[in-house]
Amino acid sequence: MDILRIICAIFIPPLGVFLQTGFSTQLAINILLTLLGYIPGIVHAIWIIAKE
């Protein structure tokens, strides 16, 4: 399941975080990072998925 989340995180970072944490502050942070820059959103999403 983690590989699916990582693939989602590469294409749509907030989706990968949502699949991992649901509605949370991490999701809000990831949406903000993705809006500010696509690469920071990907890095944050992969970090969240790998951390848990």
C-alpha positions in Angstrom: 0.0 0.0 0.0 2.9 2.4 0.6 4.0 2.1 -3.0 0.6 3.2 -4.1 0.7 6.2 -1.7 4.2 7.2 -3.0 3.0 7.0 -6.6 0.0 9.2 -5.7 2.4 11.6 -3.8 4.5 12.0 -6.9 1.6 13.0 -9.1 -0.8 14.6 -6.6 1.0 15.2 -3.3 -2.0 16.1 -1.2 -3.7 12.8 -2.2 -0.8 10.8 -0.9 -0.9 12.6 2.4 -4.7 12.3 2.6 -4.4 8.5 2.1 -1.9 8.3 4.9 -3.3 10.7 7.5 -6.9 11.6 6.4 -8.0 15.2 7.2 -5.3 16.6 9.4 -2.9 19.5 9.8 -0.3 17.6 7.7 -2.8 17.6 4.8 -3.3 21.4 5.2 0.5 21.9 5.3 1.0 19.8 2.2 -1.7 21.7 0.3 0.0 24.9 1.2 3.5 23.6 0.2 2.1 22.3 -3.1 0.5 25.6 -3.9 3.8 27.4 -3.2 5.8 24.9 -5.2 5.2 21.5 -6.6 8.6 20.0 -5.5 8.2 21.0 -1.8 4.8 19.3 -1.8 6.3 16.1 -3.2 9.1 16.1 -0.6 6.7 16.7 2.3 4.3 14.0 1.1 7.0 11.4 0.7 8.4 12.3 4.1 5.0 11.9 5.7 4.4 8.5 4.0 7.9 7.2 4.9 7.8 8.4 8.5 4.8 6.3 9.4 
